[in-house]
């Protein structure tokens, strides 16, 4: 299984409920060795830096378009 996740809210300075949920979800997937592509335009936590991180607003919009 390979997942692509928009982690912008999880990387916010003050994550909201959606951001906190996403953060917990990504942490759990990393524990289970699930392959991930993480999409964001914000700095990424160091623990997630080993994953495929695609940065920039344009990348996030393209990912959104590709997923639909």
C-alpha positions in Angstrom: 0.0 0.0 0.0 1.2 3.5 -0.8 -0.5 6.6 0.5 -0.2 10.3 -0.3 -1.3 12.7 2.5 -1.7 16.5 2.6 0.1 17.4 5.9 -0.2 21.2 5.8 -2.4 21.4 8.8 -0.3 18.9 10.8 2.8 21.1 10.2 1.1 24.4 11.3 2.5 26.3 14.2 -0.7 25.6 16.1 -2.4 22.6 14.6 -6.2 22.5 14.7 -8.2 19.3 15.3 -7.7 18.2 11.7 -4.0 18.8 12.0 -3.6 16.9 15.2 -5.6 14.0 13.8 -3.4 14.0 10.7 -0.2 14.1 12.8 -1.4 11.1 14.8 -2.4 9.2 11.7 1.0 9.8 10.0 2.9 8.8 13.1 0.9 5.5 13.3 1.4 4.8 9.6 5.2 5.4 10.0 5.2 2.9 12.9 3.6 0.3 10.6 6.2 1.0 7.8 3.5 2.1 5.3 5.0 4.0 2.3 4.0 7.6 2.2 4.2 10.7 0.1 3.7 13.8 2.2 2.6 17.0 0.6 3.1 20.4 2.3 4.2 24.0 1.8 5.4 24.2 5.5 8.4 22.9 7.4 8.2 19.2 8.2 9.0 17.6 11.5 12.5 16.0 11.5 11.0 12.5 12.3 9.1 12.7 9.0 12.0 14.0 6.9 12.9 10.5 5.8 9.6 10.2 3.9 9.0 11.5 0.4 8.1 15.1 1.0 6.9 17.2 -1.8 6.9 20.9 -0.9 5.2 24.0 -2.3 1.6 25.1 -2.9 1.8 24.1 -6.6 2.7 20.5 -5.6 -0.2 20.4 -3.1 -2.6 21.6 -5.7 -1.3 19.2 -8.4 -1.6 16.3 -5.9 -5.2 17.3 -5.1 -6.0 17.3 -8.8 -4.3 14.0 -9.3 -6.1 12.3 -6.4 -9.5 13.3 -7.6 
